[in-house]
Amino acid sequence: MISFQDPTVQRALLLRARQLVEGAARGLPPSGTLAPEIAAIPCFGLFVTLRRADKLRGCIGNYRVDQANPVGLLLDQAAPAAAVKDPRFPPVGPAETGLLTIELTPLHSFRPVEATGRDRVRTIVIGRHGVIVRADGKRGLFLPQVATENRWDVTTFLEKVCQKAGLPTDAWTWDHAELITFEGEPFAEELSPNESALATVRGEKTATRPAAKAGQFYPATAAGIKVELDRCYAPTRLFSPDPARAVMLPHAGWRFCGDLIAVTLARVQVPEVAVILGPKHTAAGPEWSVSAAGTWEWPGGKLEVAGEWAAFLVSRCPRLIRENEAHREEHGCEVLLPFLHRRNPFVRILPIAIGRADYEELASLSEALATLREELGERVLFIVSSDMNHFADNEENRRLDALALDPLEAGDPRGLYETCLNHRISMCGMRPAVAVLRALEMERHPSVEITGYETSARITGDTSRVVGYAGAVME
């Protein structure tokens, strides 16, 4: 059963909170969604706290003493309000969101204090209990961490919550004053986005890149992921993997292409380093980016980033920037990681996102990849993360994809580039594929085998608007 103590759940909720805060600051709907399994976790209350450095910047929450609500609903209400509706502070502006860290406190175990007068002090444990005071139509609440952060004893804690409610400091002793305790274990972002970027520039270790698409492109829980991986890899049990220099894998939702990812990866040996080159699906970050995170995680698993080889590529390809923003909500690498981990739990990854580039501009990246191949040999596998054409009808999509797959199968990078441009084929990872083919060509002409092809119509039954998926092995 998933709970708020699960690090995967915490990271998903913090990511959703940031999306909500940034959307509210910009006056726009938030990007992304929360996995349904996580959004449905019952919660008696949730507070969202925003801090800028060590200063409070906003704190708003909702609670019901006697009734749980889905945490996703509570978060959708509290996070935007903390950003723009806390009456103690001016609204958070778009430029300020990168300076903020977000803390979430789910609340539980609400209990009325039965003791009276000053005996109530004995019922409260600093660091464990939050308190609510109600009297004369006024109400004040402090979260458990407030007392520890301010080094208050119990009496001071109770006096301060009365002040917050606009009551006399001794109101907590009144017989008609209602005093309620509750519990809540806060969790927070390690760094603000700006602090994370600065740590990257300084070469300091950065936080783990958490799962952004669990529950959307693939299951939200470790158990669900295992079931799907078992299913996808089941037909490959008798495969005998061979060394390969590169593969191309689709990166859509697992229900559409998980079996194709597994069939292709099962054909090759997954060595100690996997360089994953995919397209930029978002506008965030620079056009060419290699992840600066120390690890990438998903529910129940993680893989380490090969940081020294990221630095190696950046030193040989000046346009490639080592940073995290371009990868924050990018799915092209993330959806492949559990499949890679199943094949080699010790593989280290190098996630790269490539945006706009013409054919000649890709030369520097190809040269850097070829040099990396010279250094590592069979210890490295290049992975092109790409779907094929998007959103034509099934017959036209297959025709366009066949046009693109012909030069890919021939190992012809310029032919692939020009075919996609001339026929307006929306193969999203075309540029990563071109860069890898050119890098392989510098060693020797690649031999390419298409391992499978399908469209989304196979799953949806809708042939009017499809996406194509192909796998390939390059040797």
C-alpha positions in Angstrom: 0.0 0.0 0.0 1.5 3.3 -1.0 1.8 6.0 1.7 3.3 9.4 2.4 6.5 7.7 3.8 7.3 6.3 0.3 10.0 8.5 -1.2 8.5 8.0 -4.7 5.2 9.4 -3.4 6.9 12.3 -1.8 8.8 13.2 -4.9 5.6 13.0 -7.1 3.7 15.2 -4.7 6.6 17.8 -4.6 6.8 17.8 -8.3 3.0 18.4 -8.6 3.2 21.1 -6.0 5.9 22.9 -8.0 3.8 22.7 -11.2 0.9 24.2 -9.3 2.9 27.0 -7.7 4.6 27.9 -11.0 1.3 27.8 -12.8 -0.4 30.1 -10.2 2.5 32.5 -10.3 2.2 32.8 -14.1 -1.6 32.9 -14.1 -1.6 29.7 -16.2 -2.9 26.1 -15.8 -0.3 23.8 -14.3 1.7 21.4 -16.5 1.6 17.7 -15.9 -0.7 15.6 -13.7 -0.4 13.5 -10.6 -0.6 9.7 -11.0 -4.1 8.5 -10.1 -2.9 6.0 -7.5 -1.0 8.8 -5.7 -3.7 11.5 -6.1 -6.2 9.1 -4.4 -4.3 8.6 -1.2 -6.6 9.6 1.7 -5.4 12.5 3.8 -7.1 14.4 6.6 -5.2 17.6 5.8 -2.3 19.0 3.8 -0.3 22.2 4.2 2.0 23.7 1.5 4.8 25.8 2.8 6.9 28.0 0.6 10.3 29.3 1.7 12.8 31.7 0.2 16.1 30.8 1.7 15.2 30.6 5.4 12.3 33.0 5.3 8.6 32.0 5.1 7.1 33.0 1.8 3.6 31.4 2.1 1.8 28.7 4.0 -1.7 27.6 3.4 -3.5 24.3 3.9 -6.8 22.5 4.3 -7.9 19.9 6.8 -10.9 18.0 8.2 -10.7 16.6 11.7 -13.2 13.8 11.0 -13.0 13.2 7.2 -10.2 12.2 4.8 -10.0 13.6 1.3 -7.9 12.6 -1.7 -4.5 14.2 -1.3 -4.5 15.3 -5.0 -7.6 17.4 -4.3 -6.1 19.0 -1.2 -2.8 19.7 -3.1 -4.7 21.3 -6.0 -6.3 23.7 -3.6 -3.5 24.5 -1.2 -0.4 24.9 -3.5 -1.8 27.7 -5.7 -3.2 29.4 -2.7 0.1 29.3 -0.9 1.7 31.0 -3.9 -0.8 33.8 -4.5 -3.4 34.0 -1.7 -1.6 34.0 1.6 -2.8 37.4 3.0 0.5 37.9 4.9 2.6 38.1 1.8 2.4 39.6 -1.8 1.7 37.0 -4.5 4.6 35.0 -5.8 5.8 36.3 -9.2 7.0 34.2 -12.1 10.6 35.2 -11.7 10.5 34.3 -8.0 9.5 30.6 -8.3 13.1 29.5 -9.0 14.1 30.9 -5.6 11.5 29.0 -3.6 11.7 25.6 -1.9 8.4 23.7 -1.3 7.5 21.7 1.8 4.5 19.5 2.2 3.0 18.4 5.5 0.2 15.7 5.4 -1.8 15.8 8.6 -3.3 12.9 10.6 -4.3 11.7 14.1 -6.4 14.7 15.1 -7.4 14.4 18.8 -9.2 16.8 21.2 -7.2 17.6 24.4 -9.3 16.3 27.3 -7.2 17.9 30.0 -8.1 21.4 31.3 -6.3 24.5 32.3 -2.6 24.4 32.5 -2.6 20.6 32.7 -2.9 20.7 28.9 0.8 21.3 28.7 1.4 17.7 29.6 -0.5 16.3 26.6 1.7 18.0 23.9 5.0 16.7 22.7 7.3 19.2 20.9 8.3 17.9 17.5 5.4 15.4 17.3 2.3 17.5 17.8 0.8 20.4 15.9 -1.9 22.3 17.7 -5.2 24.0 16.9 -6.9 26.5 19.3 -10.5 27.6 18.9 -12.3 30.1 21.1 -14.8 33.0 20.7 -15.1 32.4 16.9 -11.4 32.6 16.3 -9.0 29.8 15.3 -5.2 29.4 15.1 -3.1 26.5 13.8 0.6 25.7 14.0 2.3 22.7 12.3 4.5 20.4 14.4 7.7 21.7 12.9 7.0 25.3 13.9 7.9 24.6 17.6 11.1 22.9 16.8 12.2 25.5 14.1 11.7 28.3 16.7 13.0 26.3 19.7 9.8 26.9 21.7 8.8 25.0 24.8 5.2 23.8 25.0 3.9 26.8 26.9 5.4 29.2 24.4 4.0 27.1 21.5 0.5 27.4 23.0 0.9 31.1 23.7 2.1 31.8 20.1 -0.8 29.8 18.5 -3.2 31.9 20.6 -1.6 35.1 19.3 -1.9 33.8 15.8 -5.6 33.3 16.4 -6.0 36.9 17.7 -6.6 35.6 21.2 -4.9 36.4 24.5 -1.8 34.4 25.1 -3.5 32.4 28.0 -6.6 31.5 26.0 -5.4 27.9 25.7 -6.1 27.6 29.5 -9.7 28.7 29.2 -12.3 26.0 29.9 -14.4 27.0 26.8 -11.3 27.0 24.5 -11.1 23.9 22.3 -7.5 22.6 21.9 -6.8 19.9 19.3 -3.5 18.1 18.6 -2.5 16.5 15.4 0.5 14.9 13.8 2.3 15.4 10.4 5.7 14.5 9.0 6.9 17.2 6.6 9.0 16.5 3.5 10.6 19.1 1.3 12.6 19.8 -1.8 16.4 19.7 -1.1 17.2 22.7 -3.2 15.3 25.4 -5.1 15.7 25.3 -8.9 18.1 28.2 -8.8 20.2 26.6 -6.0 20.3 23.4 -8.0 21.5 25.2 -11.1 24.2 27.0 -9.1 25.4 23.7 -7.6 25.7 22.3 -11.1 27.8 25.3 -12.3 30.1 24.8 -9.3 30.4 21.1 -10.0 28.7 20.1 -6.7 26.7 17.0 -6.4 23.0 17.7 -7.3 19.8 16.1 -6.1 18.4 13.0 -7.7 16.2 13.6 -10.7 12.8 12.2 -9.5 10.3 10.4 -11.7 8.2 12.9 -13.6 6.0 10.6 -15.7 5.2 7.6 -13.4 1.5 7.0 -13.6 1.2 8.6 -17.0 3.6 6.8 -19.4 4.2 3.8 -17.2 2.9 2.4 -13.8 3.1 4.6 -10.7 4.2 1.8 -8.3 7.1 -0.6 -8.1 4.7 -3.5 -8.1 3.0 -2.3 -11.3 6.3 -1.7 -13.0 7.4 -5.3 -12.3 4.3 -6.8 -13.7 4.6 -4.8 -16.9 8.3 -5.6 -17.3 7.6 -9.3 -16.7 4.9 -9.2 -19.4 7.0 -7.3 -21.9 10.2 -9.4 -21.5 8.4 -12.8 -21.3 8.6 -13.4 -25.1 12.4 -12.7 -25.0 13.4 -15.4 -22.5 15.3 -17.5 -25.2 17.0 -14.5 -26.8 20.8 -14.6 -26.9 22.0 -11.0 -26.7 25.0 -9.9 -28.8 27.2 -6.8 -28.6 25.8 -3.8 -30.4 27.0 -0.2 -30.9 23.5 1.4 -30.7 19.8 0.8 -30.6 16.7 2.9 -31.4 13.8 2.6 -28.9 10.4 4.2 -28.9 9.4 6.3 -25.8 5.6 6.4 -25.7 3.4 4.9 -23.0 4.4 1.4 -22.2 1.0 0.0 -23.3 1.8 1.2 -26.8 5.4 0.2 -27.2 6.7 -1.5 -24.1 6.9 -4.9 -25.9 8.9 -3.3 -28.7 11.4 -1.7 -26.2 11.9 -5.1 -24.5 12.3 -7.1 -27.8 14.9 -4.7 -29.0 16.9 -4.4 -25.8 16.8 -8.2 -25.3 18.7 -8.6 -28.6 21.8 -6.7 -27.3 24.2 -6.7 -24.4 23.6 -3.7 -22.1 27.2 -2.7 -21.0 28.4 -0.4 -18.2 27.4 2.9 -19.8 24.3 3.8 -21.9 24.2 7.2 -23.6 20.5 8.0 -24.2 19.9 10.6 -26.8 16.3 11.9 -27.2 14.4 14.9 -28.4 13.4 17.9 -26.3 9.6 17.7 -25.9 9.5 20.8 -23.6 10.7 24.4 -23.9 12.6 24.2 -20.6 16.4 24.5 -20.5 18.9 24.9 -23.3 18.5 23.3 -26.8 21.3 20.7 -26.1 21.5 19.4 -22.6 23.1 16.5 -20.7 21.7 15.7 -17.3 23.7 17.1 -14.3 21.8 14.9 -11.8 23.7 12.3 -9.8 21.0 9.7 -10.3 17.6 9.2 -12.0 14.8 7.5 -10.1 11.5 5.9 -10.8 9.2 4.0 -8.4 11.3 1.2 -6.9 14.5 1.8 -8.8 17.3 4.2 -9.8 20.3 4.4 -12.0 23.5 6.4 -11.6 24.5 9.1 -14.1 28.0 8.6 -15.5 29.1 12.1 -14.6 32.7 11.9 -15.7 31.6 10.9 -19.2 29.1 13.8 -19.2 32.0 16.1 -18.5 34.0 14.3 -21.3 31.3 15.0 -23.9 30.7 18.6 -22.8 34.4 19.4 -23.1 34.3 18.2 -26.7 30.9 19.6 -27.7 30.6 23.2 -26.6 27.0 23.5 -27.5 26.1 20.7 -25.0 25.2 22.2 -21.6 25.4 20.1 -18.4 22.3 21.1 -16.5 18.9 19.7 -15.2 16.1 22.0 -16.3 15.7 20.5 -19.8 15.3 17.1 -18.2 12.9 18.0 -15.4 9.7 16.9 -17.2 11.2 15.1 -20.2 10.0 11.6 -20.8 12.2 10.4 -23.6 14.8 9.0 -21.3 12.7 8.2 -18.2 10.4 5.7 -19.8 13.3 3.5 -20.9 15.2 3.3 -17.6 13.3 0.4 -16.0 13.8 -1.6 -19.1 17.5 -0.9 -19.0 17.7 -1.6 -15.3 16.1 -5.0 -15.9 18.8 -5.9 -18.4 21.7 -4.5 -16.4 21.0 -3.2 -12.9 24.5 -1.7 -12.8 24.4 0.3 -16.1 25.2 4.0 -15.7 23.3 6.4 -17.9 24.0 9.6 -19.7 20.7 11.3 -20.6 20.9 13.8 -23.4 18.1 16.0 -24.9 18.6 17.5 -28.3 16.4 20.3 -29.6 16.8 22.4 -32.8 19.8 21.7 -35.0 20.5 21.5 -38.7 22.5 18.7 -40.3 25.9 20.4 -40.1 25.4 21.6 -36.5 25.0 17.9 -35.4 28.6 17.2 -36.6 30.2 18.4 -33.3 27.9 16.1 -31.3 28.7 13.1 -33.6 32.4 13.8 -33.2 32.1 13.9 -29.4 30.2 10.6 -29.4 32.7 9.0 -31.7 35.5 10.0 -29.4 33.6 8.6 -26.5 33.3 5.3 -28.4 37.0 5.3 -28.9 37.5 5.6 -25.2 35.0 3.1 -24.1 34.6 0.6 -27.0 32.1 -2.1 -26.2 31.6 -0.6 -22.7 29.2 1.9 -24.1 25.8 1.6 -25.9 24.2 4.5 -27.7 20.4 4.6 -27.4 18.3 6.7 -29.7 15.0 7.5 -28.1 12.4 8.2 -30.8 8.9 7.6 -31.9 8.1 7.8 -35.6 5.6 10.0 -37.4 2.8 11.5 -35.4 -0.9 11.9 -36.1 -1.6 11.0 -39.7 -4.2 8.3 -40.4 -2.9 4.8 -40.1 -2.2 4.2 -43.8 -0.5 7.5 -44.4 1.5 7.2 -41.2 2.8 3.8 -42.2 3.8 5.2 -45.7 5.7 8.1 -44.1 7.4 5.9 -41.6 8.5 3.5 -44.3 10.1 6.4 -46.1 12.1 7.3 -43.0 13.0 3.7 -42.0 14.6 3.1 -45.5 17.6 5.4 -45.0 17.8 4.5 -41.3 18.1 0.8 -42.2 20.7 1.8 -44.9 22.7 3.6 -42.2 22.4 6.8 -44.2 22.2 9.8 -41.8 21.9 12.5 -44.4 19.2 10.5 -46.2 17.3 10.2 -43.0 17.6 13.9 -42.2 16.5 15.1 -45.7 13.7 12.5 -46.0 12.1 13.6 -42.8 12.4 17.3 -43.7 11.3 17.0 -47.3 8.3 14.8 -46.5 7.5 16.5 -43.2 7.9 13.3 -41.2 7.5 14.1 -37.5 10.0 11.5 -36.2 10.8 13.3 -33.0 14.2 11.7 -32.4 15.4 12.2 -36.0 18.3 14.5 -34.9 19.5 12.1 -32.2 19.3 9.3 -34.7 21.3 11.3 -37.3 23.9 12.2 -34.7 24.4 8.6 -33.7 24.5 7.3 -37.3 27.2 9.8 -38.1 29.2 8.9 -35.0 29.0 5.2 -35.9 30.1 6.0 -39.5 33.3 7.5 -38.2 34.3 4.1 -36.9 32.7 2.0 -39.7 29.5 2.0 -41.8 26.7 0.7 -39.5 24.6 -2.3 -40.2 21.1 -1.6 -39.1 18.3 -4.1 -38.4 14.7 -3.0 -37.8 13.4 -5.1 -34.9 9.7 -4.2 -35.2 7.2 -1.6 -36.3 3.7 -0.8 -35.2 1.3 2.1 -34.8 -0.9 3.1 -31.9 -3.9 1.8 -33.7 -2.9 -1.7 -32.6 -3.9 -0.7 -29.0 -6.6 2.0 -29.5 -8.3 0.7 -32.6 -8.5 4.3 -33.8 -6.9 4.4 -37.3 -7.7 8.1 -38.0 -4.9 9.6 -35.9 -1.9 7.4 -35.0 1.7 7.5 -33.9 4.3 5.1 -35.3 6.8 3.1 -33.2 10.0 1.3 -34.4 12.9 -0.5 -32.8 16.3 -1.0 -34.4 19.7 -2.5 -33.6 22.8 -0.8 -35.1 26.1 -2.6 -35.4 
